[in-house]
Amino acid sequence: MRHRCVNVRLSRTTAHRKAMLRNMVTSLFLHEKIETTAVKAKVLKPLAEKMITLAKRGDLHARRQAEAYIQSHQVCSKLFADAKTRFTDRMSGYVRIVPTRVRRGDAAPMALVELVSPAAEGKAAEKK
């Protein structure tokens, strides 16, 4: 029975899964978009949104919590400097998952994980 099994294991040990997700969150904030499998993207999205919420809070405790998870001090500083101005008017939905293609080797569905930019949202609202 699968009662109360809430996390997706991704066929990895706990340490490997945590390290992989920390690397992916760090890469997402460094490059602002990454391509990964659709399942990994769905697991990554809540973690990235939590880090952005911490950055919007901006106090010392939030910075220390984010730096404990994000593996680069430069990336964390960039996130805290950028998040206040970039996501002030948004309450949630900071990360977008866009399905892209099917990987050739194993037919895994791939997805693009990207940070939502306010300029792109304004253009989308104007088109409607």
Secondary structure, DSSP 8 states (H G I E B T S, - for coil): --TT--S--TTS-HHHHHHHHHHHHHHHHHHSEEEEEHHHHHHHHHHHHHHHHHHHH-SHHHHHHHHHHSS-HHHHHHHHHHHHHHSTT-SS--EEEEEEEE-TTT--EEEEEEE--HHHHHHHHHH-
